[in-house]
């Protein structure tokens, strides 16, 4: 049995890509993080776009178990089985999947083989794009239409041909444009259809649109009025790293365009977003975010330009190919975005500007990894190329953990280098959110993380305005920000991230786009950064009044929300790989009040029964001592695992010792299960996600039985300090008026 929330017609986005040790079988309980919807007239088209494209990186297993137990990869597994010659009857017997779906999947695999056959005799003595033209030049219009109506994208067709010819797919973008050229030469292009928002009760004009090859006449024509128009790209499906924050940015941009007299056109495919509400724009295209689909839309709409910087990383990655295809980008130039995204180019810019950065190398072999380690030592941050939300990122503290990290990252090769960076222990992380125009920063707001570097910025607890930074540190951050904005010639929203230790700052990265912190920072300081950025992108002078965020009479704290309870096997510990699926923001008269409110809103409640402490290494035990004494003064009972309890007793702190799981009658899991404690502090000795350990079992039990859980010593000490400063916590629940602006 599969819980019905995971069996809808719209495809689901699962939370498993950034989690290790998670069970992959479809559960009885809801485990999805989001969904996507396709409005189509042909079932194969839906299967292609909304199933296969959700899982582009997963391989296939050869054992029958992949088909006997439904996992989130099962459509891909079935397709691979057909490629290997399995029969429908055999697959039906193993999987119990309905024959209707199996027949459609088999038809698509047969079409895939047909496309592949065009690349087997390809000559390799010309450019990739010319070879594509050569191999597909004899395909007729009827065949093109059949391929497209089954959902095969231009890039997918080009990739199949290149793969069959055993050619490198490095020029896949150019090859897909050649496919597009051939298709259009045969007159094969989609038509636009309206979605009836009144269920046929009465005729109603609709701006709710989608594209399809299952028709011959479009329901709409390009507007012939002379109003400027812009296409705003949304963030696509919600997943770890891309959530409602970017939808807020896209909707704010759309509304600001309309206020400025422009026609707003949104492209997005997530049914849970505000941007896919057809009242949020003049026209909504409920479509996938791909170069092919956006070009199909702009061919009809003929906008002034496209906004790629409001929907997060996905649309930002489309900026370069869209620019190369001839579309005008509103905001940052493609060259600016590429320089910010390309690690080597951005590093050279920082060197030219004499701005510090952690030492790094793009290692293309094991020997290069060893050479870099010998130069700077441990710890090091490891990540594969082109990551989103820290996917497969980790920190290596020694040779053993280095090998484990490399195994999670990718196979090291010249085509797939692994980036190793110096990891600065104990550094503070600082963010600078703002808007620039022609390389000059118009406004920038400094915020700080409570956790030290080592926790992904999407999971970290953010404080705005910054409270505990040296004045000189803030001054250096803003000065570096101005230099970087000028060097990149930024023209729109941006987010910069810095490390700071003893007033020395180093740049982590610069995102030439709106960041996930934009909505919270905007609301906390009373300045809509998305509105300001939109004015800049369309050439309007923003109406900015001078203000200093340091003079605000309150403090805002943003805390992350997690879905560990729905992910059986996941270890609820924070690290450089992002794990949060949402966030909350709260306001207080000071940082202590705001932190307590934000923690409560995110599910971390003040302890009442008792606190279980497992404080990890000797260094962390020493750091915890002041917090332990504070908890005792607050008359909160302390319980400790053997090592922690012994250490606290040696320093005169009363604590009840509990044994590790299955090592005594009073073990920690039993204490959590029976409600002896309601708050768990568990600090892992390092941030590695190894197989289940005692600490991992404690953390999982805490989540399972509803205990508050903290796994980072910086947030532990800040939280306990806040409890001390605000003993009567319930009186903080009162309404505080904020500066008014449309958000």
Secondary structure in CASP SS format (residue, H / E / C, confidence):
PFRMAT SS
TARGET T0000
AUTHOR 0000-0000-0000
METHOD secondary structure of the structure
MODEL  1
X C 1.00
X C 1.00
X C 1.00
X H 1.00
X H 1.00
X H 1.00
X C 1.00
X C 1.00
X C 1.00
X C 1.00
X E 1.00
X E 1.00
X E 1.00
X E 1.00
X C 1.00
X C 1.00
X C 1.00
X C 1.00
X C 1.00
X C 1.00
X C 1.00
X C 1.00
X C 1.00
X C 1.00
X E 1.00
X C 1.00
X C 1.00
X C 1.00
X C 1.00
X C 1.00
X C 1.00
X E 1.00
X E 1.00
X E 1.00
X E 1.00
X E 1.00
X C 1.00
X C 1.00
X C 1.00
X C 1.00
X C 1.00
X C 1.00
X H 1.00
X H 1.00
X H 1.00
X H 1.00
X H 1.00
X H 1.00
X H 1.00
X H 1.00
X C 1.00
X H 1.00
X H 1.00
X H 1.00
X H 1.00
X C 1.00
X C 1.00
X C 1.00
X C 1.00
X C 1.00
X C 1.00
X C 1.00
X C 1.00
X C 1.00
X H 1.00
X H 1.00
X H 1.00
X H 1.00
X C 1.00
X C 1.00
X E 1.00
X C 1.00
X C 1.00
X H 1.00
X H 1.00
X H 1.00
X H 1.00
X H 1.00
X H 1.00
X H 1.00
X H 1.00
X H 1.00
X H 1.00
X C 1.00
X C 1.00
X C 1.00
X C 1.00
X H 1.00
X H 1.00
X H 1.00
X H 1.00
X H 1.00
X H 1.00
X H 1.00
X H 1.00
X C 1.00
X C 1.00
X C 1.00
X H 1.00
X H 1.00
X H 1.00
X H 1.00
X H 1.00
X H 1.00
X H 1.00
X H 1.00
X H 1.00
X H 1.00
X H 1.00
X H 1.00
X H 1.00
X H 1.00
X H 1.00
X H 1.00
X H 1.00
X H 1.00
X H 1.00
X C 1.00
X C 1.00
X C 1.00
X C 1.00
X C 1.00
X C 1.00
X C 1.00
X C 1.00
X C 1.00
X C 1.00
X H 1.00
X H 1.00
X H 1.00
X H 1.00
X H 1.00
X H 1.00
X H 1.00
X H 1.00
X H 1.00
X C 1.00
X C 1.00
X C 1.00
X C 1.00
X H 1.00
X H 1.00
X H 1.00
X H 1.00
X H 1.00
X H 1.00
X H 1.00
X H 1.00
X H 1.00
X C 1.00
X C 1.00
X C 1.00
X C 1.00
X H 1.00
X H 1.00
X H 1.00
X H 1.00
X H 1.00
X H 1.00
X H 1.00
X H 1.00
X H 1.00
X H 1.00
X H 1.00
X C 1.00
X C 1.00
X C 1.00
X C 1.00
X H 1.00
X H 1.00
X H 1.00
X H 1.00
X H 1.00
X H 1.00
X H 1.00
X H 1.00
X H 1.00
X H 1.00
X H 1.00
X H 1.00
X H 1.00
X H 1.00
X H 1.00
X H 1.00
X H 1.00
X C 1.00
X C 1.00
X C 1.00
X C 1.00
X C 1.00
X E 1.00
X E 1.00
X E 1.00
X E 1.00
X C 1.00
X C 1.00
X C 1.00
X C 1.00
X C 1.00
X C 1.00
X C 1.00
X C 1.00
X C 1.00
X C 1.00
X C 1.00
X C 1.00
X C 1.00
X E 1.00
X E 1.00
X E 1.00
X E 1.00
X E 1.00
X C 1.00
X C 1.00
X C 1.00
X C 1.00
X C 1.00
X C 1.00
X C 1.00
X C 1.00
X C 1.00
X C 1.00
X C 1.00
X C 1.00
X C 1.00
X C 1.00
X C 1.00
X C 1.00
X E 1.00
X E 1.00
X E 1.00
X E 1.00
X E 1.00
X C 1.00
X C 1.00
X C 1.00
X C 1.00
X C 1.00
X E 1.00
X C 1.00
X C 1.00
X E 1.00
X C 1.00
X H 1.00
X H 1.00
X H 1.00
X H 1.00
X H 1.00
X H 1.00
X H 1.00
X H 1.00
X H 1.00
X H 1.00
X H 1.00
X H 1.00
X H 1.00
X H 1.00
X H 1.00
X H 1.00
X C 1.00
X C 1.00
X C 1.00
X E 1.00
X E 1.00
X E 1.00
X E 1.00
X E 1.00
X E 1.00
X C 1.00
X C 1.00
X C 1.00
X C 1.00
X C 1.00
X C 1.00
X C 1.00
X C 1.00
X C 1.00
X C 1.00
X C 1.00
X C 1.00
X C 1.00
X C 1.00
X E 1.00
X E 1.00
X E 1.00
X E 1.00
X C 1.00
X C 1.00
X C 1.00
X C 1.00
X H 1.00
X H 1.00
X H 1.00
X H 1.00
X H 1.00
X H 1.00
X H 1.00
X H 1.00
X H 1.00
X H 1.00
X H 1.00
X C 1.00
X C 1.00
X C 1.00
X E 1.00
X E 1.00
X E 1.00
X C 1.00
X C 1.00
X C 1.00
X C 1.00
X C 1.00
X H 1.00
X H 1.00
X H 1.00
X H 1.00
X H 1.00
X H 1.00
X H 1.00
X H 1.00
X H 1.00
X H 1.00
X H 1.00
X H 1.00
X C 1.00
X C 1.00
X C 1.00
X C 1.00
X E 1.00
X C 1.00
X C 1.00
X C 1.00
X C 1.00
X H 1.00
X H 1.00
X H 1.00
X H 1.00
X H 1.00
X H 1.00
X H 1.00
X H 1.00
X C 1.00
X H 1.00
X H 1.00
X H 1.00
X H 1.00
X H 1.00
X H 1.00
X H 1.00
X H 1.00
X H 1.00
X H 1.00
X H 1.00
X C 1.00
X C 1.00
X C 1.00
X E 1.00
X C 1.00
X C 1.00
X E 1.00
X E 1.00
X E 1.00
X E 1.00
X C 1.00
X C 1.00
X H 1.00
X H 1.00
X H 1.00
X H 1.00
X H 1.00
X H 1.00
X H 1.00
X H 1.00
X H 1.00
X H 1.00
X H 1.00
X C 1.00
X C 1.00
X C 1.00
X E 1.00
X E 1.00
X E 1.00
X E 1.00
X E 1.00
X C 1.00
X C 1.00
X C 1.00
X C 1.00
X C 1.00
X C 1.00
X C 1.00
X C 1.00
X C 1.00
X E 1.00
X E 1.00
X E 1.00
X C 1.00
X C 1.00
X H 1.00
X H 1.00
X H 1.00
X H 1.00
X H 1.00
X H 1.00
X H 1.00
X H 1.00
X H 1.00
X H 1.00
X H 1.00
X C 1.00
X C 1.00
X C 1.00
X C 1.00
X C 1.00
X C 1.00
X C 1.00
X C 1.00
X E 1.00
X E 1.00
X E 1.00
X E 1.00
X E 1.00
X C 1.00
X C 1.00
X C 1.00
X C 1.00
X C 1.00
X E 1.00
X E 1.00
X E 1.00
X E 1.00
X E 1.00
X E 1.00
X E 1.00
X E 1.00
X E 1.00
X E 1.00
X C 1.00
X C 1.00
X E 1.00
X E 1.00
X E 1.00
X E 1.00
X E 1.00
X E 1.00
X E 1.00
X E 1.00
X E 1.00
X E 1.00
X E 1.00
X E 1.00
X E 1.00
X C 1.00
X C 1.00
X C 1.00
X C 1.00
X C 1.00
X C 1.00
X C 1.00
X C 1.00
X C 1.00
X E 1.00
X E 1.00
X E 1.00
X C 1.00
X C 1.00
X C 1.00
X C 1.00
X C 1.00
X C 1.00
X H 1.00
X H 1.00
X H 1.00
X H 1.00
X H 1.00
X H 1.00
X H 1.00
X H 1.00
X H 1.00
X H 1.00
X H 1.00
X H 1.00
X H 1.00
X H 1.00
X H 1.00
X H 1.00
X H 1.00
X H 1.00
X C 1.00
X C 1.00
X C 1.00
X E 1.00
X E 1.00
X E 1.00
X E 1.00
X E 1.00
X E 1.00
X E 1.00
X E 1.00
X E 1.00
X E 1.00
X C 1.00
X C 1.00
X E 1.00
X E 1.00
X E 1.00
X E 1.00
X E 1.00
X E 1.00
X E 1.00
X E 1.00
X C 1.00
X C 1.00
X C 1.00
X C 1.00
X C 1.00
X C 1.00
X H 1.00
X H 1.00
X H 1.00
X H 1.00
X H 1.00
X H 1.00
X H 1.00
X H 1.00
X C 1.00
X C 1.00
X C 1.00
X H 1.00
X H 1.00
X H 1.00
X H 1.00
X H 1.00
X H 1.00
X H 1.00
X H 1.00
X H 1.00
X C 1.00
X C 1.00
X C 1.00
X C 1.00
X C 1.00
X C 1.00
X C 1.00
X C 1.00
X C 1.00
X C 1.00
X C 1.00
X H 1.00
X H 1.00
X H 1.00
X C 1.00
X C 1.00
X C 1.00
X E 1.00
X E 1.00
X E 1.00
X E 1.00
X E 1.00
X E 1.00
X E 1.00
X C 1.00
X C 1.00
X H 1.00
X H 1.00
X H 1.00
X C 1.00
X C 1.00
X C 1.00
X C 1.00
X C 1.00
X C 1.00
X C 1.00
X C 1.00
X C 1.00
X C 1.00
X C 1.00
X C 1.00
X C 1.00
X C 1.00
X C 1.00
X E 1.00
X E 1.00
X E 1.00
X E 1.00
X E 1.00
X E 1.00
X E 1.00
X C 1.00
X C 1.00
X H 1.00
X H 1.00
X H 1.00
X H 1.00
X H 1.00
X H 1.00
X H 1.00
X H 1.00
X H 1.00
X H 1.00
X H 1.00
X C 1.00
X C 1.00
X C 1.00
X C 1.00
X C 1.00
X C 1.00
X C 1.00
X C 1.00
X C 1.00
X E 1.00
X E 1.00
X E 1.00
X E 1.00
X C 1.00
X C 1.00
X C 1.00
X H 1.00
X H 1.00
X H 1.00
X H 1.00
X H 1.00
X H 1.00
X H 1.00
X H 1.00
X H 1.00
X H 1.00
X H 1.00
X H 1.00
X H 1.00
X H 1.00
X H 1.00
X H 1.00
X C 1.00
X C 1.00
X C 1.00
X C 1.00
X E 1.00
X E 1.00
X E 1.00
X E 1.00
X H 1.00
X H 1.00
X H 1.00
X H 1.00
X H 1.00
X H 1.00
X H 1.00
X H 1.00
X H 1.00
X C 1.00
X C 1.00
X C 1.00
X C 1.00
X C 1.00
X E 1.00
X E 1.00
X E 1.00
X E 1.00
X C 1.00
X C 1.00
X C 1.00
X C 1.00
X C 1.00
X C 1.00
X C 1.00
X E 1.00
X H 1.00
X H 1.00
X H 1.00
X H 1.00
X H 1.00
X H 1.00
X C 1.00
X C 1.00
X C 1.00
X C 1.00
X C 1.00
X E 1.00
X E 1.00
X E 1.00
X E 1.00
X C 1.00
X C 1.00
X C 1.00
X C 1.00
X C 1.00
X C 1.00
X C 1.00
X C 1.00
X C 1.00
X C 1.00
X C 1.00
X H 1.00
X H 1.00
X H 1.00
X H 1.00
X H 1.00
X H 1.00
X H 1.00
X H 1.00
X H 1.00
X H 1.00
X H 1.00
X C 1.00
X C 1.00
X C 1.00
X E 1.00
X E 1.00
X E 1.00
X C 1.00
X C 1.00
X H 1.00
X H 1.00
X H 1.00
X H 1.00
X H 1.00
X H 1.00
X H 1.00
X H 1.00
X H 1.00
X H 1.00
X H 1.00
X H 1.00
X H 1.00
X C 1.00
X C 1.00
X C 1.00
X H 1.00
X H 1.00
X H 1.00
X H 1.00
X C 1.00
X C 1.00
X C 1.00
X C 1.00
X C 1.00
X C 1.00
X C 1.00
X C 1.00
X C 1.00
X C 1.00
X C 1.00
END
